[in-house]
Amino acid sequence: MRPPEEFQTDRLRLRPVECSDATAIFRTYAAEAAPTRFMPFVRHRDENDSLAFAQRCEDCWTSSSAFPWAIIEKISGRFMGVIELRLSPPKADFGYILGEPFWGRGFATEAASTVVAWAIAQHGIFRVWATCHPDNAASAAVLRKVGLAHEAKLANWEGRPQLSETVGPSDCYALTRSPR
Ligand SMILES: CC(C)(COP(=O)(O)OP(=O)(O)OC[C@H]1O[C@@H](n2cnc3c(N)ncnc32)[C@H](O)[C@@H]1OP(=O)(O)O)[C@@H](O)C(=O)NCCC(=O)NCCS
């Protein structure tokens, strides 16, 4: 099972993250305080960190261990962020991040709804899930808008280095369907 390399929505193009995205990743979100606040990875210190992440994304597409797309604004061609899907039948999970200048215009919802719709339509997938920090209201809103429901609070789920948290809770959201 493998998702399309490219999705087109009204305003967005999703295509695989490439090493040539490293500078855009660094400048758009990975070195910025607001977008990385709730993230489990350490904020990038220099472009080598972003290049390592971009290389990992290329490797993921090769190995099918995960499918990270760059979120590109069609009208401008601007790199806005990343959305990643991981397939582990019978379930799939996803995550996303956008640069702050692009928040609040429905872009995450547009990208996530496309990826979630593809995933839940697959034969072997019956659960699409994601987690977010309990204080991450914008992400929780996105998850609800794309059809996921709050399922559980997960204690000691992951650490958030930017919050100086060794380990902390997450809320788990999921969209499920019954086997046909
Ligand atoms: C989470 C994130 C991807 C949302 O992106 P976005 O493009 O702004 O999201 P959308 O515009 O599609 O939807 C955001 C929703 O959250 C709501 N929202 C934003 N801030 C909020 C807040 N503080 N409290 C409640 N709702 C909030 C918006 O009103 C909107 O809902 P609406 O359309 O019903 O009004 C973006 O903020 C981001 O990249 N954050 C940093 C990375 C991150 O947290 N990723 C998720 C990890 S789980």
The ligand as an ORCA input file, in Angstrom:
! r2SCAN-3c Opt
* xyz 0 1
  C      -1.826     23.246     14.040
  C      -1.615     23.961     12.705
  C      -1.084     22.988     11.681
  C      -2.966     24.527     12.233
  O      -2.777     25.063     10.938
  P      -3.837     26.076     10.292
  O      -3.632     26.080      8.811
  O      -3.773     27.369     11.010
  O      -5.192     25.333     10.644
  P      -6.628     25.671     10.032
  O      -6.666     27.117      9.645
  O      -6.938     24.639      9.005
  O      -7.571     25.403     11.286
  C      -7.210     25.903     12.540
  C      -8.421     25.908     13.431
  O      -7.977     26.078     14.763
  C      -8.687     27.153     15.333
  N      -7.794     27.735     16.318
  C      -6.624     28.340     16.114
  N      -6.105     28.741     17.285
  C      -6.979     28.363     18.241
  C      -7.020     28.495     19.640
  N      -6.032     29.074     20.312
  N      -8.097     27.997     20.307
  C      -9.094     27.368     19.644
  N      -9.111     27.227     18.306
  C      -8.054     27.713     17.617
  C      -8.988     28.060     14.186
  O     -10.040     28.944     14.500
  C      -9.359     27.035     13.120
  O     -10.673     26.534     13.306
  P     -11.929     27.149     12.486
  O     -11.621     27.004     11.027
  O     -13.070     26.296     12.930
  O     -12.039     28.571     12.891
  C      -0.613     25.133     12.848
  O      -1.048     25.959     13.876
  C       0.789     24.644     13.135
  O       1.546     24.327     12.235
  N       1.145     24.595     14.433
  C       2.477     24.163     14.835
  C       2.727     22.700     14.578
  C       1.717     21.818     15.242
  O       1.267     22.095     16.347
  N       1.374     20.747     14.548
  C       0.448     19.780     15.043
  C       1.145     18.848     15.962
  S      -0.044     17.735     16.706
*
